[in-house]
Amino acid sequence: MPIEPDEQQFAKVAALAGGEADGPLVMLNLNRYRERAQYEGEVPGDLSNDVPGREAYARYAAVAIAVLTRLGDKVLWQAESNLTVVGDDTDRYDEVVAVWYPSLAAFVALATDAEILAARAHRAAGLERAALICCGSGAEPVLEASELPAA
C-alpha cells in the first residue's frame, strides 16, 4: 500500500512549485495506521520499535508540526475517521488532517526538509496506507468552502 509519492508524482509537484499558478493550498492527509509499527533497521532516536503504528506516526508528527510551524504552514483540522460511508475497505482511514500551505513550493520545502527526512522512518513504520489530496485554498490559513459551479 502506498504511503509516499512515487518519483513521478513528486516530480510533477516539484515542477509546478514556484510557477505562475502556484498559490495557497490545503493538503488533505488520509492516514491508516498499522496495528503494530514495522520499523526497518534501527529505530531513530534509540526508541522502542514495539509500539502501535499510531504511536510511531506520532513520533513523525511531532517533528512535522515543528517544521510546519517553522516554515509558516498550519494544521487547520484533524479528526479521527469513524466510518466509510461510500467505498470499500481500501477507502478506510483512521485519521484525516488538513494542512494549509502558502504555496506548493512551501509543501516541497516541508517534504524535503532535513528534519522531516530524518523522521520519515517513524512515518513509514506507523502507516499502513496514506493518501494526500491537494485542494485549492484561499490566501489565509482557514477552512472554507469553494463556490459550486452554476447549474
Buried (B, 14 or more C-beta within 10 A) or exposed (E): EEBBBEEEEBEEBBEBBEEEEBBBBBBBBBBBBBEBBBBEEEBBEEBEBEBBBBBBBBBBBEBBBEBBEEBEBBBBEEEEBEEEEEEEEEBBBBBBBBBBBBBBBBBBBBBEBEEBEEBBBBBBBBBBBBBBEBEEBEEEBEEEEEEEEEE
